[in-house]
Amino acid sequence: MLSEVFLSFVVSSAIACVLTLAQYLYKSKCDQIKCGCISIHRVVDLEVGDTTTPIELPPTMRQPEKRGPSLDSLIKK
């Protein structure tokens, strides 16, 4: 006799908890994780040393056009 709203809340909360736990495990600096019968060994040194260089945009090919007089001087206040 549980309503659909309650069941959707429970399911979405469980998914959110699992995703948050996975995020914490991914960001942890442990090189070996054991949980029950599951054991994960990963190389943390490669993940820490991974630095990406920013992408540099090429310079513009043409010079900016010269601007004419502003129309603000023609508008009366």
Secondary structure, DSSP 8 states (H G I E B T S, - for coil): ---HHHHHHHHHHHHHHHHHHHHHHHH---SEEEETTEEEE--HHHHHT-----------SS--------GGGTS--
